[in-house]
Amino acid sequence: MEVLGLDFRYDNGYKVFNNINIKVERGKFAAIVGPSGVGKSTLLRLFGAFLKPESGTVLLHGKPVLRPTPLISMVHQSIVTFPWMTAEENVMLSLKTKNIPKDECKELASKALEMVGLQGFENLYPKEMSGGMRQRVSVARSLAAEPKVLLMDEPFAHLDELTAEGLRQDIYNILFNPESPLECVIMVSHNLTEVVELSDTVFVLNNSPATVVGQIDIEMPRPRNSRDPVFDNYLDTLYRLLTKKKGGTR
Ligand SMILES: Nc1ncnc2c1ncn2[C@@H]1O[C@H](COP(=O)(O)OP(=O)(O)OP(=O)(O)O)[C@@H](O)[C@H]1O
């Protein structure tokens, strides 16, 4: 998946991006970081074709993505589950538009729930689940339609730290398990530790209009230990790119 020469401005004239080029290879977990308000969520929405660029293109398998497609799915920051539906019904919702027979929908939903570690909990309602379980349901819903690309906007932000840590430890294996047709993940996060823990590549956005000011490949075996000095070096590099202002200091 890639974006080429992307420019974007909102209807009120505010120019968010100037010539963004990002390529995420098959099998890779990519993260987008940047100061608050730089345009991270906007960029995810452009990746999913939920917004239209002023110029430039979004490509999947080399073909332009001109409108939202089930091949690209989004997990939102706020945990969106419908309280009156069971875990299984919440997941089946994402398959509604696909014209799939009910039995097959149930099978896909059950497979997705199993992938996120919720087998046996299909009939629970959201109020009977922890925050972490609800976020797993959101992830299962995004995976059920078997997308090629998963976009995640701060997926751990509304979880308490312990729950977030548990889900973070699982998420890479959930997403890139051998049965999953998923090809890549693009996550927005402001939590640099989380980013170094999970990503293969980090794209750093900065300035206004924003550009990509750095691309860092994280070459550490998984699971990654945040106490490893190499981990700290990556954090320092990202921090430096995030705090550097255009033109440097005089
Ligand atoms: N619908 C909109 N119309 C006009 N401007 C908008 C709109 N949505 C966002 N913006 C502006 O565009 C810029 C980028 O917003 P965006 O939410 O993408 O940033 P972000 O990097 O994700 O921020 P944060 O880290 O705080 O979540 C911000 O300055 C924001 O105020």
Ligand as a Chemical Component Dictionary entry (heavy atoms), coordinates in Angstrom:
data_LIG
# 
_chem_comp.id                   LIG 
_chem_comp.type                 NON-POLYMER 
_chem_comp.pdbx_formal_charge   0 
_chem_comp.three_letter_code    LIG 
# 
loop_
_chem_comp_atom.comp_id 
_chem_comp_atom.atom_id 
_chem_comp_atom.alt_atom_id 
_chem_comp_atom.type_symbol 
_chem_comp_atom.charge 
_chem_comp_atom.model_Cartn_x 
_chem_comp_atom.model_Cartn_y 
_chem_comp_atom.model_Cartn_z 
_chem_comp_atom.pdbx_ordinal 
LIG N1  N1  N 0 -12.953 18.533 9.404  1  
LIG C1  C1  C 0 -11.943 19.394 9.558  2  
LIG N2  N2  N 0 -11.997 20.629 9.004  3  
LIG C2  C2  C 0 -10.965 21.504 9.136  4  
LIG N3  N3  N 0 -9.814  21.217 9.791  5  
LIG C3  C3  C 0 -9.710  20.014 10.353 6  
LIG C4  C4  C 0 -10.760 19.035 10.270 7  
LIG N4  N4  N 0 -10.353 17.915 10.930 8  
LIG C5  C5  C 0 -9.117  18.184 11.399 9  
LIG N5  N5  N 0 -8.729  19.437 11.056 10 
LIG C6  C6  C 0 -7.446  20.079 11.348 11 
LIG O1  O1  O 0 -6.453  19.383 10.602 12 
LIG C7  C7  C 0 -5.277  19.202 11.377 13 
LIG C8  C8  C 0 -4.936  17.731 11.473 14 
LIG O2  O2  O 0 -5.905  17.054 12.263 15 
LIG P1  P1  P 0 -5.726  15.534 12.691 16 
LIG O3  O3  O 0 -6.858  15.169 13.592 17 
LIG O4  O4  O 0 -5.518  14.715 11.479 18 
LIG O5  O5  O 0 -4.357  15.608 13.519 19 
LIG P2  P2  P 0 -3.674  14.511 14.448 20 
LIG O6  O6  O 0 -2.222  14.573 14.157 21 
LIG O7  O7  O 0 -4.353  13.200 14.278 22 
LIG O8  O8  O 0 -3.982  15.103 15.887 23 
LIG P3  P3  P 0 -3.987  14.420 17.353 24 
LIG O9  O9  O 0 -2.625  13.830 17.571 25 
LIG O10 O10 O 0 -4.225  15.564 18.279 26 
LIG O11 O11 O 0 -5.097  13.402 17.346 27 
LIG C9  C9  C 0 -5.538  19.835 12.736 28 
LIG O12 O12 O 0 -4.978  21.119 12.721 29 
LIG C10 C10 C 0 -7.046  19.913 12.822 30 
LIG O13 O13 O 0 -7.456  21.017 13.572 31 
# 
loop_
_chem_comp_bond.comp_id 
_chem_comp_bond.atom_id_1 
_chem_comp_bond.atom_id_2 
_chem_comp_bond.value_order 
_chem_comp_bond.pdbx_ordinal 
LIG N1  C1  SING 1  
LIG C1  N2  SING 2  
LIG C1  C4  DOUB 3  
LIG N2  C2  DOUB 4  
LIG C2  N3  SING 5  
LIG N3  C3  DOUB 6  
LIG C3  C4  SING 7  
LIG C3  N5  SING 8  
LIG C4  N4  SING 9  
LIG N4  C5  DOUB 10 
LIG C5  N5  SING 11 
LIG N5  C6  SING 12 
LIG C6  O1  SING 13 
LIG C6  C10 SING 14 
LIG O1  C7  SING 15 
LIG C7  C8  SING 16 
LIG C7  C9  SING 17 
LIG C8  O2  SING 18 
LIG O2  P1  SING 19 
LIG P1  O3  DOUB 20 
LIG P1  O4  SING 21 
LIG P1  O5  SING 22 
LIG O5  P2  SING 23 
LIG P2  O6  DOUB 24 
LIG P2  O7  SING 25 
LIG P2  O8  SING 26 
LIG O8  P3  SING 27 
LIG P3  O9  DOUB 28 
LIG P3  O10 SING 29 
LIG P3  O11 SING 30 
LIG C9  O12 SING 31 
LIG C9  C10 SING 32 
LIG C10 O13 SING 33 
# 
